[in-house]
Amino acid sequence: MTTVHLPASGRARRSASDAADLPLPATAADRLLHDHCRPGHPRRDGDRVSVSFEVCPPRTGGEIFERDARRVGMARRLTAARLRYCGLEALVDDATLIVSELVTNAIQHGDGDQITFTMTVRDGFLSLAVHGETPCRPVVRNAPEDAECGRGLFLVDCLASVHGGTWGTSDDGTTTWCCLAVPGGQS
C-alpha cells in the first residue's frame, strides 16, 4: 500500500517509515505511484493507494479555495495514473469523474480540515473512497435543468450502475465510497 499525506504547505510526505518530502506537482503523484511496484509487473489484486490532504473549511455559498480545487485535480491525476499502471485504462474516464465528485463534495460540504482518498483494486472491483471529518450523509438531488451544480452524486450513481457497481456512505456518514466492477473480472 502506498500512503501519502499532503499538508497545507504543499509538500508531500510518504508514510512515517519513509519521510522523504516530495513536491506537490503531478510528477510527485506519478512518482509515488510506482514506489512499491516493479515496472512491467502491474499489481492488480490487492493494489491500494491512499492520500490524505489538508483542506480549508468551505466559504459561504459552497465555494472552495483554489488550493483545494488543485487537490481535486491531484486526486484525478493519481486515479488515472494508477489505473493505467494497473492496466485498467477502460475505467480511467469514469473513475476520475467519480473521484472528482466525491472529493469536491467532501471539500464543499465538510467542515473538517483533512480528507483522505483511497483507491483499492481487489476481488474484481475497483473501490474508491473519500473520508472527511464531518459526519453527514450525502444524498442524490434532482437539480433543475439550468442549475450549475447539484448533479454530482447522480453522476456517481449512474456510473456505478453502468459498471456493475454501487455507492454509499459509511454508517457514521464520514466516508462516501463507490465500487466499480473491473472489466472482464480482471484483478
C-alpha positions as CSV (number, residue, x, y, z in Angstrom):
1,M,0.0,0.0,0.0
2,T,1.2,3.5,-0.8
3,T,0.2,6.2,1.7
4,V,0.9,9.9,1.2
5,H,0.0,12.9,3.4
6,L,-0.3,16.3,1.6
7,P,-0.2,19.1,4.3
8,A,-1.2,22.7,3.7
9,S,2.4,23.6,3.0
10,G,2.1,21.9,-0.4
11,R,4.8,19.3,0.3
12,A,4.0,15.6,0.3
13,R,5.3,13.1,2.8
14,R,5.0,9.3,2.4
15,S,4.2,7.0,5.2
16,A,6.0,7.5,8.5
17,S,8.6,4.9,7.6
18,D,9.7,7.0,4.7
19,A,9.6,10.7,5.5
20,A,11.2,11.9,2.2
21,D,9.5,15.1,1.1
22,L,8.0,15.2,-2.4
23,P,6.8,18.4,-4.2
24,L,3.0,18.6,-4.9
25,P,3.1,18.8,-8.7
26,A,1.6,15.9,-10.8
27,T,5.1,14.4,-11.2
28,A,5.2,13.7,-7.5
29,A,1.9,11.9,-7.6
30,D,3.2,9.9,-10.6
31,R,6.5,9.1,-8.7
32,L,4.8,7.8,-5.6
33,L,2.5,5.6,-7.7
34,H,5.5,3.4,-8.8
35,D,7.4,3.3,-5.5
36,H,6.1,-0.1,-4.4
37,C,5.6,-1.9,-7.7
38,R,8.2,-3.2,-10.1
39,P,7.8,-1.7,-13.6
40,G,6.5,-4.2,-16.1
41,H,4.7,-6.2,-13.4
42,P,1.5,-4.4,-12.7
43,R,-0.1,-5.4,-9.5
44,R,-3.9,-5.5,-9.6
45,D,-5.5,-7.6,-6.9
46,G,-4.8,-6.0,-3.5
47,D,-3.4,-2.8,-5.0
48,R,-4.2,0.2,-2.8
49,V,-3.2,3.8,-2.8
50,S,-4.3,6.3,-0.1
51,V,-3.7,10.0,0.1
52,S,-4.6,12.4,2.9
53,F,-4.6,16.1,2.4
54,E,-5.4,19.2,4.3
55,V,-8.2,21.5,3.1
56,C,-9.7,24.8,4.2
57,P,-13.2,24.8,5.6
58,P,-15.6,25.9,2.9
59,R,-16.6,29.5,2.3
60,T,-20.2,30.6,2.4
61,G,-22.0,29.6,-0.8
62,G,-20.0,26.4,-1.2
63,E,-17.0,28.0,-3.0
64,I,-13.8,26.2,-2.5
65,F,-10.3,27.7,-2.2
66,E,-8.0,27.4,-5.3
67,R,-5.6,25.3,-3.4
68,D,-8.4,22.8,-2.5
69,A,-9.5,22.8,-6.1
70,R,-6.0,21.7,-7.0
71,R,-6.4,18.9,-4.6
72,V,-9.3,17.6,-6.6
73,G,-7.2,17.7,-9.7
74,M,-4.4,15.8,-7.9
75,A,-6.8,13.1,-6.9
76,R,-8.0,12.7,-10.5
77,R,-4.4,12.5,-11.8
78,L,-3.5,10.0,-9.1
79,T,-6.5,7.9,-10.0
80,A,-5.8,8.0,-13.8
81,A,-2.1,7.2,-13.4
82,R,-2.7,4.3,-11.0
83,L,-5.4,2.7,-13.2
84,R,-3.2,3.0,-16.3
85,Y,-0.3,1.4,-14.3
86,C,-2.6,-1.4,-13.3
87,G,-3.7,-2.0,-16.9
88,L,-7.3,-0.7,-16.2
89,E,-7.4,2.1,-18.8
90,A,-11.1,1.3,-19.5
91,L,-12.0,2.7,-16.1
92,V,-10.0,5.9,-16.2
93,D,-12.6,8.4,-17.5
94,D,-15.4,7.2,-15.3
95,A,-13.3,6.7,-12.2
96,T,-11.7,10.1,-12.4
97,L,-15.1,11.7,-12.8
98,I,-16.4,9.8,-9.7
99,V,-13.3,10.8,-7.7
100,S,-13.7,14.4,-8.7
101,E,-17.3,14.4,-7.5
102,L,-16.6,12.6,-4.2
103,V,-13.6,14.8,-3.3
104,T,-15.4,18.0,-4.3
105,N,-18.4,17.1,-2.2
106,A,-16.2,16.3,0.8
107,I,-14.5,19.7,0.5
108,Q,-17.7,21.7,-0.1
109,H,-19.9,20.1,2.5
110,G,-17.4,19.2,5.2
111,D,-16.2,21.4,8.0
112,G,-13.1,19.4,8.8
113,D,-9.6,20.2,7.7
114,Q,-8.5,16.9,6.3
115,I,-9.7,14.5,3.6
116,T,-8.4,11.0,2.8
117,F,-8.9,9.5,-0.6
118,T,-8.3,5.7,-1.0
119,M,-8.4,3.6,-4.1
120,T,-8.2,-0.2,-3.9
121,V,-8.4,-3.0,-6.6
122,R,-9.5,-6.2,-5.0
123,D,-11.6,-9.3,-5.9
124,G,-12.6,-7.9,-9.4
125,F,-13.7,-4.5,-8.1
126,L,-12.2,-1.0,-8.0
127,S,-13.2,0.7,-4.8
128,L,-12.9,4.5,-4.4
129,A,-13.5,6.1,-1.0
130,V,-13.3,9.6,0.3
131,H,-13.2,10.1,4.1
132,G,-13.9,13.5,5.6
133,E,-14.1,14.5,9.2
134,T,-17.7,15.7,9.1
135,P,-20.4,13.0,9.7
136,C,-23.1,13.8,7.2
137,R,-24.9,11.6,4.6
138,P,-24.8,12.9,1.1
139,V,-28.0,12.4,-1.0
140,V,-28.7,12.4,-4.7
141,R,-30.6,15.5,-5.7
142,N,-32.7,16.3,-8.7
143,A,-31.1,19.5,-9.9
144,P,-33.1,21.9,-12.1
145,E,-32.0,21.9,-15.8
146,D,-30.4,25.3,-15.5
147,A,-28.5,24.6,-12.3
148,E,-24.7,24.8,-12.4
149,C,-24.2,22.2,-9.6
150,G,-26.1,19.5,-7.7
151,R,-25.7,16.6,-10.1
152,G,-22.5,15.0,-8.7
153,L,-24.0,12.1,-6.8
154,F,-26.5,11.5,-9.6
155,L,-23.5,11.0,-11.9
156,V,-21.8,8.7,-9.4
157,D,-24.9,6.6,-9.1
158,C,-25.3,6.3,-12.9
159,L,-21.6,5.5,-13.4
160,A,-21.6,2.9,-10.7
161,S,-24.7,1.2,-12.2
162,V,-23.1,1.2,-15.7
163,H,-20.1,-0.6,-14.3
164,G,-22.0,-3.2,-12.3
165,G,-21.2,-1.5,-9.0
166,T,-22.7,0.6,-6.3
167,W,-22.0,3.6,-4.0
168,G,-22.9,4.6,-0.5
169,T,-21.7,6.0,2.8
170,S,-20.3,4.5,6.0
171,D,-22.6,4.1,8.9
172,D,-21.3,7.2,10.6
173,G,-21.5,9.2,7.3
174,T,-17.9,10.3,7.3
175,T,-16.9,8.1,4.2
176,T,-18.5,8.1,0.8
177,W,-17.5,5.2,-1.4
178,C,-18.1,3.8,-4.8
179,C,-17.3,0.3,-6.2
180,L,-16.9,-0.5,-10.0
181,A,-16.6,-3.9,-11.4
182,V,-13.2,-4.3,-13.2
183,P,-13.8,-5.1,-16.9
184,G,-13.7,-8.8,-17.7
185,G,-13.3,-9.6,-14.0
186,Q,-9.6,-8.8,-14.1
187,S,-8.0,-8.1,-10.8
